[in-house]
């Protein structure tokens, strides 16, 4: 896997950044496209449902679940 790639987004009115490996960003891009969402909208959904889990971890788990259900990562 490659190094981390950081993206900035506003969630619940606050600026934050998420650092993930490019491979996870690629899967999140596909999930957003499949759901007709922007990446910011997808991250807002993840943020709203993550509970106490760190945002990056919640994003990785979403990507892993999606790949498990839909096959190839990219």
C-alpha positions as CSV (number, residue, x, y, z in Angstrom):
1,X,0.0,0.0,0.0
2,X,1.1,3.6,-0.6
3,X,1.5,6.3,2.0
4,X,-1.4,8.3,3.4
5,X,-3.3,10.9,1.4
6,X,-5.1,13.6,3.4
7,X,-8.4,15.2,2.3
8,X,-10.1,18.2,4.0
9,X,-13.8,18.4,4.5
10,X,-16.4,20.3,6.5
11,X,-18.4,18.1,8.8
12,X,-21.2,19.4,11.0
13,X,-19.9,22.9,10.3
14,X,-16.3,22.2,11.4
15,X,-13.3,21.8,9.1
16,X,-11.5,18.5,9.5
17,X,-9.1,16.3,7.6
18,X,-9.0,12.6,7.0
19,X,-5.8,10.7,6.1
20,X,-6.3,7.4,4.3
21,X,-4.3,5.3,1.9
22,X,-5.1,6.1,-1.8
23,X,-6.6,2.6,-2.2
24,X,-9.2,3.4,0.4
25,X,-10.0,6.8,-1.2
26,X,-10.5,5.0,-4.5
27,X,-13.1,2.7,-2.9
28,X,-14.8,5.6,-1.2
29,X,-15.0,7.4,-4.6
30,X,-16.8,4.4,-6.0
31,X,-19.2,4.2,-3.1
32,X,-20.0,7.9,-3.5
33,X,-20.5,7.6,-7.2
34,X,-22.7,4.5,-6.7
35,X,-24.9,6.4,-4.2
36,X,-24.9,9.6,-6.3
37,X,-23.2,11.5,-3.5
38,X,-20.2,13.9,-3.4
39,X,-17.3,12.6,-1.3
40,X,-18.1,15.3,1.3
41,X,-21.7,14.0,1.5
42,X,-20.4,10.4,1.9
43,X,-18.0,11.4,4.6
44,X,-20.8,13.3,6.4
45,X,-22.9,10.1,6.4
46,X,-19.9,8.1,7.8
47,X,-19.3,10.8,10.4
48,X,-23.0,10.8,11.5
49,X,-23.0,7.0,12.0
50,X,-19.5,6.3,13.4
51,X,-20.2,6.7,17.1
52,X,-17.0,6.9,19.1
53,X,-14.9,5.2,16.3
54,X,-12.3,7.5,14.7
55,X,-13.4,8.9,11.3
56,X,-10.5,7.3,9.4
57,X,-11.3,3.9,10.9
58,X,-15.0,4.2,10.0
59,X,-14.1,5.1,6.4
60,X,-11.8,2.1,6.2
61,X,-14.5,-0.2,7.5
62,X,-17.0,1.1,5.1
63,X,-14.6,0.5,2.2
64,X,-13.9,-3.0,3.4
65,X,-17.6,-3.8,3.7
66,X,-18.3,-2.4,0.3
67,X,-15.5,-4.5,-1.3
68,X,-16.7,-7.6,0.5
69,X,-20.2,-7.0,-0.9
70,X,-19.3,-5.8,-4.4
71,X,-16.0,-7.4,-5.3
72,X,-13.0,-5.6,-6.7
73,X,-11.8,-2.5,-4.9
74,X,-11.0,-0.4,-8.0
